[in-house]
Amino acid sequence: MIHIPILRRGVPYTSLDVATVVHHRTRQPFATVSQANSGLIRRDLLPDRQAAGRRVLASLPVARLLDISREAADRFLRATLTVGADRQSPQDYVEQVSATTGMPFALVRRNMDKIAAALEEMPRVLAGLTRGLDLSVLDANGLSGRSTLSFYPRAQALGVVLPNNSPGVHALWTPAIALKIPLVLRPGSAEPWTPFRIAQAFMAAGCPPEAFTYYPSDHAGAGEIVRRCGRSMFFGDVSAVGAFAGDPRIELHGPGYSKVLLGPDRVDAWREHMDLMVRSIADNGGRSCVNASGVWVPSRGREIAEALAERLVVIQPLPADHPDALLAPFLDRRVAEWINEQIETGLREPGAVDVTSGRRHSPRLVEYDGCTYLLPTVVYCDSPTHPLANREFLFPFAAVVELDGANMSRAPEPLGPTLALSALTADPALVDALLQSPLIERLNLGPIPTNQIAWDQPHEGNLFDLLYARRSFQSSALSA
């Protein structure tokens, strides 16, 4: 059985405390993972030890770190890498992620491509994060010789508490290496594979091992990482991220409540945008925060919902290795049952109907090949105040919500917080309202799916701003 060790500044460490990761379908032991307890984490993350790792990474020029990132992209995608005492080919990785998360092979490969693309496009990613800053400033202790720009690191390491839902999210923390900030990674319990493989790819490409610490741990260990690292990223559901709300040291990644909006000037042409809506809802198994959980329209909502239901009900569970598999099972049947009950409870409130139920030949909650699935669901809501109008679940679910056309120019308020909004409109008043809204994190104007990423645009926060601060700076030597 494969064993995944702890990495202590790149050095493998086998703990006496070991967790077993089971196969999602058979529930039989599949891998073991060394666990880092809170005491070990506290000792390793003492300030002087963090500073030592930071000095090693900071000694490399940004240009060299960008070359390493590009080579890491190739190694992550194509190389056979080390996992403890074992070797892991790209196909091994695909099968291992699928085994413990249930994600179909095809979706794992798409997420691999996404991560590799982010590493390959790191110069564009950093240009977006820094707004085009000349990164040589980081090679001169944060001081630009051509101006009075001066930056200093807010932290000696970035702690990252990671999820299980989709490997693609791991692309979000990788720019820290090119920004010369070491990483302290706490993987999800069912998906230890991706962060470990990314770390191995970087080290194989020449990145100093001191840049990577990898601590599989319980919730107490995760909390210790967040407390000990000066800056952190935290992925989780509403209850998990809520505990850290308002803390400027932590970049939170929770539910996205992403949406597609059709303005009054485009709603009659909704058929032209059907592919965009389906892709936004169902790509990646509906498991990403940038998947649309709502389609907001001024009219024709029931008609649009019926058409979406017709397209989505054809998505059915398939074997994990099937090339057309698009759905992932739930690792815990109780979670699927809870979500199903949440939807049914909402449907008992007036003003909403499940338009997919009449098109399916089975209940929403189904068993297939020993696994539990929720089948794609489209709900029509006649009001933005309905309990199901603004919900997000870990499968292809969307509410088609009618918002009175007269109020559409004030759409951002009833939309609520929205990570990604694809707005299909040229109405000047509506466009202006969307541009001015603080509730929308990412705005796509025009036919761009909610899950289409632009590498030169920050996603859900800005990692450079999290890790660096600009100081006021004057020097008589520079002004002479």
C-alpha positions in Angstrom: 0.0 0.0 0.0 1.4 3.4 -0.9 2.4 5.7 1.9 2.5 9.5 1.7 5.0 11.1 4.2 5.0 14.5 5.8 7.4 16.9 4.1 9.4 19.1 6.6 11.0 21.8 4.4 11.1 19.2 1.6 12.5 16.3 3.7 10.2 13.3 3.9 9.2 12.3 7.4 7.3 9.2 8.5 5.1 9.7 11.5 3.9 7.1 14.0 0.5 8.6 13.6 -1.0 7.4 10.3 -4.4 8.0 8.7 -5.9 5.6 6.2 -7.5 6.8 3.0 -10.1 4.5 1.6 -11.2 3.7 -1.9 -14.4 5.7 -2.6 -16.3 2.7 -3.9 -15.1 -0.3 -2.0 -14.4 1.6 1.2 -11.3 -0.6 1.6 -7.9 0.9 2.6 -6.2 2.4 -0.4 -3.3 4.5 1.0 -1.8 5.6 4.3 -0.7 9.2 5.1 1.6 10.3 7.9 -0.1 12.8 10.2 1.6 15.9 11.7 0.4 16.7 15.2 0.1 20.2 16.6 3.3 19.9 18.6 5.4 19.1 15.5 3.8 21.9 13.6 4.5 24.4 16.3 8.1 23.4 16.5 8.7 23.5 12.8 6.9 26.8 12.3 8.9 28.8 14.9 9.7 32.2 13.4 13.4 31.6 13.0 12.8 28.4 11.1 10.3 30.0 8.8 12.7 32.9 8.1 15.5 30.4 7.2 13.3 28.8 4.6 12.3 32.2 3.2 15.9 33.2 2.9 16.8 30.2 0.7 13.9 30.9 -1.7 14.5 34.7 -1.7 18.1 34.1 -2.8 16.9 33.0 -6.3 16.0 35.6 -9.0 12.4 35.7 -10.0 13.4 34.9 -13.6 14.9 31.6 -12.3 11.8 30.8 -10.3 9.6 31.4 -13.4 11.8 28.9 -15.3 11.4 26.4 -12.5 7.6 26.9 -12.6 7.6 26.2 -16.4 9.6 23.1 -15.9 7.4 22.0 -13.0 4.4 22.3 -15.3 5.9 19.7 -17.6 7.0 17.4 -14.8 3.6 17.6 -13.1 1.9 16.7 -16.4 4.3 14.1 -17.8 7.0 12.9 -15.4 7.1 9.9 -13.0 7.7 11.4 -9.6 8.4 10.2 -6.0 5.6 9.5 -3.5 7.3 8.2 -0.3 9.0 4.9 -1.3 7.0 4.6 -4.4 7.0 6.1 -7.9 4.0 7.8 -9.4 3.4 8.1 -13.1 0.8 10.6 -14.5 -1.6 7.7 -15.0 -1.0 6.5 -11.5 -1.8 10.0 -10.2 -5.1 10.1 -12.2 -6.2 6.7 -10.9 -5.2 7.5 -7.3 -7.1 10.8 -7.2 -10.1 9.1 -8.7 -9.8 6.2 -6.2 -10.0 8.4 -3.1 -12.3 11.2 -4.4 -14.5 9.5 -6.9 -13.7 12.1 -9.6 -13.8 10.5 -13.1 -10.5 10.0 -14.9 -11.5 12.5 -17.6 -12.2 15.3 -15.0 -8.9 14.6 -13.2 -7.0 14.9 -16.5 -8.8 18.2 -17.2 -7.7 19.5 -13.8 -4.2 18.3 -14.4 -4.1 20.4 -17.6 -5.5 23.4 -15.7 -2.8 23.2 -13.1 0.0 22.7 -15.7 -1.4 25.7 -17.7 -1.2 27.9 -14.6 2.4 26.9 -14.0 3.3 27.4 -17.6 1.6 30.8 -17.7 3.1 32.0 -14.4 4.4 35.3 -16.0 0.9 36.2 -17.0 -0.5 35.2 -13.7 1.9 37.4 -11.8 1.4 40.3 -14.2 -2.3 40.1 -13.2 -1.6 39.8 -9.5 0.9 42.6 -9.5 -0.8 44.8 -12.1 2.2 44.7 -14.3 4.9 45.4 -11.7 8.5 44.8 -12.8 9.2 41.7 -10.7 12.9 42.5 -10.5 11.8 44.6 -7.5 11.6 41.4 -5.5 15.2 40.6 -6.4 16.4 43.8 -4.7 14.8 43.3 -1.3 11.6 44.9 -2.5 13.3 48.1 -3.7 13.1 49.4 -7.2 16.2 51.2 -8.4 14.2 53.3 -10.9 11.7 54.7 -8.5 10.7 54.9 -4.9 8.7 51.7 -5.0 9.4 49.5 -2.0 7.7 46.3 -0.9 8.1 44.0 2.1 6.8 40.5 2.7 3.9 40.3 5.2 4.9 36.7 6.0 7.8 34.3 6.0 5.5 31.4 4.7 2.0 31.0 3.3 -0.1 28.4 5.1 -2.7 26.7 2.8 -5.6 24.6 4.2 -6.8 22.6 1.2 -10.1 21.0 0.1 -11.1 17.7 -1.4 -13.6 18.9 -4.1 -11.4 19.5 -7.2 -7.7 19.3 -8.0 -7.9 22.5 -10.1 -8.0 24.8 -7.1 -4.4 24.0 -6.3 -3.3 26.3 -9.1 -4.3 29.2 -6.8 -1.4 28.8 -4.3 1.4 28.0 -6.8 2.3 31.7 -7.6 3.7 31.9 -4.0 6.9 30.2 -5.2 7.6 32.7 -7.9 6.8 35.4 -5.3 9.6 33.9 -3.1 7.3 32.8 -0.2 7.6 29.2 1.0 4.5 27.1 1.4 3.0 25.2 4.3 0.4 22.8 2.8 -2.3 21.0 4.7 -4.0 18.6 2.2 -7.6 17.5 2.2 -8.1 14.2 3.9 -9.4 12.4 0.7 -7.1 14.2 -1.7 -3.5 14.2 -0.5 -2.2 13.5 -4.0 -2.3 16.8 -5.9 -0.4 19.1 -3.5 2.2 16.4 -2.9 2.7 15.9 -6.7 3.0 19.6 -7.3 5.7 19.9 -4.6 7.6 17.0 -6.1 7.3 18.5 -9.6 8.8 21.8 -8.3 11.6 20.2 -6.5 12.4 18.0 -9.5 12.6 21.2 -11.5 15.2 22.7 -9.2 13.1 24.5 -6.6 14.8 24.5 -3.1 13.2 21.8 -1.0 12.9 24.4 1.9 10.1 26.0 -0.1 7.7 23.1 0.6 6.3 21.9 3.9 3.4 19.4 3.7 1.4 18.6 6.9 -1.5 16.1 6.6 -3.3 16.8 9.9 -6.5 17.0 11.8 -8.5 20.2 12.3 -6.3 21.2 15.2 -3.3 20.9 13.0 -5.0 23.0 10.3 -5.7 25.7 12.9 -2.1 25.6 14.1 -0.9 26.3 10.5 -3.2 29.3 10.2 -2.1 30.7 13.5 1.6 30.2 13.0 1.9 31.4 9.4 1.7 35.2 8.9 -0.6 34.7 5.9 -2.9 31.9 4.9 -5.4 30.6 2.3 -8.3 28.6 3.7 -10.7 26.5 1.6 -13.9 25.2 3.0 -17.7 25.3 3.3 -19.7 28.0 4.9 -19.3 26.8 8.4 -15.5 26.3 8.0 -14.6 29.6 6.4 -17.1 31.5 8.6 -14.8 31.1 11.7 -12.2 33.2 10.0 -14.4 35.8 8.4 -13.0 39.3 8.7 -9.4 38.2 9.4 -7.2 40.2 6.9 -4.4 37.6 7.3 -6.5 34.9 5.7 -7.7 34.6 2.1 -11.0 32.6 2.3 -12.2 30.4 -0.5 -15.7 29.2 0.3 -18.9 28.8 -1.8 -18.9 31.0 -4.9 -22.7 31.5 -5.6 -21.6 32.1 -9.2 -24.3 33.1 -11.7 -25.3 33.7 -15.3 -27.4 36.8 -15.8 -29.5 37.6 -18.9 -30.4 41.3 -19.2 -33.8 42.5 -20.6 -32.1 43.2 -23.9 -30.8 39.5 -24.3 -33.4 37.4 -22.6 -35.4 36.7 -25.8 -32.2 35.4 -27.3 -31.6 32.9 -24.5 -31.3 29.9 -26.9 -28.1 31.4 -28.3 -26.6 31.1 -24.8 -27.7 27.6 -23.9 -24.3 26.0 -24.3 -22.8 28.7 -22.1 -25.3 28.1 -19.4 -24.9 24.3 -19.5 -21.1 24.5 -19.4 -21.2 27.0 -16.5 -23.4 24.7 -14.5 -22.1 21.3 -15.3 -18.4 21.5 -16.1 -16.1 19.7 -13.6 -19.1 17.9 -12.2 -20.5 21.1 -10.8 -17.9 20.9 -8.0 -16.2 24.2 -8.4 -16.9 27.6 -6.8 -17.0 29.1 -10.3 -19.7 26.7 -11.5 -23.0 28.6 -11.9 -25.6 27.8 -9.2 -28.0 30.4 -10.6 -29.4 31.8 -13.9 -31.0 35.1 -13.3 -33.5 36.5 -15.8 -36.1 39.3 -16.1 -38.6 37.0 -17.8 -39.1 33.6 -19.5 -37.6 31.9 -16.5 -39.8 28.8 -16.6 -39.1 28.3 -20.4 -35.3 28.6 -19.8 -35.4 26.3 -16.9 -37.3 23.6 -18.9 -34.7 23.8 -21.7 -31.8 23.6 -19.2 -33.4 20.6 -17.6 -33.7 18.8 -21.0 -30.0 19.3 -21.6 -28.8 18.4 -18.1 -30.9 15.2 -17.4 -28.9 13.3 -20.0 -25.8 13.5 -17.6 -25.8 10.2 -15.8 -23.4 8.3 -13.6 -20.8 6.3 -15.5 -17.7 4.2 -14.5 -14.8 6.4 -13.4 -12.7 5.3 -16.4 -15.4 6.1 -19.0 -14.3 8.9 -21.3 -17.7 10.6 -21.0 -18.0 10.4 -17.2 -19.1 13.9 -16.0 -20.4 13.2 -12.5 -18.5 12.4 -9.3 -20.1 10.4 -6.4 -20.3 11.6 -2.8 -17.7 10.0 -0.5 -20.2 10.1 2.3 -23.8 9.1 1.6 -25.0 11.2 4.5 -23.8 14.4 2.8 -25.7 13.5 -0.3 -28.8 12.8 1.8 -28.5 16.1 3.6 -28.2 18.0 0.3 -31.2 16.2 -1.1 -33.3 17.0 1.9 -32.2 20.6 1.8 -33.5 20.8 -1.8 -36.8 19.0 -1.0 -37.4 21.3 2.0 -36.9 24.3 -0.2 -39.3 22.9 -2.8 -42.0 22.6 -0.2 -42.0 26.4 0.0 -44.3 28.1 -2.5 -42.7 29.6 -5.6 -40.3 26.9 -6.7 -40.5 23.7 -8.8 -37.9 21.1 -9.7 -38.3 21.0 -13.5 -35.9 18.1 -13.9 -37.9 15.7 -11.7 -40.4 14.9 -14.5 -37.7 14.2 -17.0 -35.8 11.7 -14.9 -36.6 8.0 -14.6 -35.2 7.9 -11.1 -35.0 9.9 -7.9 -32.4 12.7 -7.6 -30.5 10.6 -5.1 -29.3 7.4 -6.7 -26.9 4.5 -6.2 -24.7 3.4 -9.1 -21.9 0.8 -8.9 -21.8 1.0 -5.1 -21.6 4.8 -5.0 -24.0 7.6 -4.2 -24.8 10.3 -6.7 -27.0 13.3 -7.0 -28.4 13.8 -10.5 -28.3 17.2 -12.1 -31.1 19.4 -10.9 -32.7 22.6 -12.2 -35.1 24.5 -10.0 -37.3 27.4 -11.2 -37.9 30.1 -8.7 -40.3 32.9 -9.3 -38.6 35.3 -6.8 -35.1 36.0 -5.6 -36.3 35.7 -2.0 -37.1 32.0 -2.3 -34.9 29.8 -0.1 -33.5 27.9 -3.2 -32.8 31.1 -5.2 -29.3 31.5 -3.9 -27.9 28.1 -2.8 -24.9 26.2 -3.9 -24.4 22.4 -3.8 -21.5 20.0 -4.7 -23.1 18.7 -7.9 -24.7 20.3 -11.0 -27.5 22.3 -9.4 -28.9 25.6 -10.6 -31.9 27.8 -9.8 -33.4 29.8 -12.6 -34.6 32.9 -10.9 -36.9 35.6 -12.2 -36.1 39.2 -11.2 -38.6 41.8 -12.2 -37.3 43.6 -15.3 -37.9 47.0 -13.8 -35.5 46.1 -11.0 -32.8 44.5 -13.1 -30.6 47.6 -13.1 -30.4 47.1 -9.3 -29.6 43.4 -9.9 -26.4 43.2 -7.8 -28.3 43.7 -4.5 -30.7 40.7 -4.8 -28.0 38.7 -6.5 -26.0 38.7 -3.2 -22.3 38.0 -3.0 -21.2 36.4 -6.3 -17.7 35.0 -7.1 -18.2 34.9 -10.9 -21.0 36.5 -12.8 -21.4 36.1 -16.6 -23.6 39.0 -17.7 -25.2 38.7 -21.1 -26.3 42.3 -21.6 -25.4 45.6 -23.4 -27.9 47.6 -21.3 -25.8 50.7 -20.1 -27.6 51.1 -16.8 -27.3 47.4 -16.0 -23.7 47.2 -17.0 -22.9 50.3 -14.9 -24.7 48.8 -11.9 -22.7 45.6 -12.2 -19.4 47.4 -12.6 -20.0 49.5 -9.5 -21.2 46.6 -7.3 -18.9 45.4 -4.5 -20.8 42.1 -4.4 -19.3 40.7 -7.6 -15.7 39.3 -7.4 -15.3 38.4 -11.1 -17.4 40.0 -13.9 -17.6 38.5 -17.3 -19.3 40.9 -19.7 -20.5 39.0 -22.7 -20.7 35.3 -23.6 -18.0 34.0 -21.3 -18.8 31.0 -19.1 -18.5 31.5 -15.3 -15.8 28.9 -15.1 -13.6 30.3 -17.9 -10.4 31.5 -16.2 -8.2 34.4 -17.5 -4.7 33.8 -16.3 -3.9 37.5 -16.1 -6.9 38.2 -13.8 -6.8 37.6 -10.0 -9.3 34.9 -8.7 -11.1 35.4 -5.4 -8.6 37.7 -3.8 -5.1 38.8 -4.8 -2.2 36.6 -3.6 0.4 39.3 -4.2 -1.5 41.8 -2.0 -1.9 39.1 0.6 1.8 38.4 0.7 3.4 41.8 0.1 2.7 45.4 1.3 4.0 48.6 -0.2 5.8 50.9 2.1 6.4 54.6 1.8 10.1 55.1 0.9 12.5 58.0 0.5 16.2 58.0 0.0 18.6 60.9 -0.4 20.9 58.6 -2.3 18.2 57.9 -4.9 17.1 61.5 -5.2 20.7 62.9 -5.5 
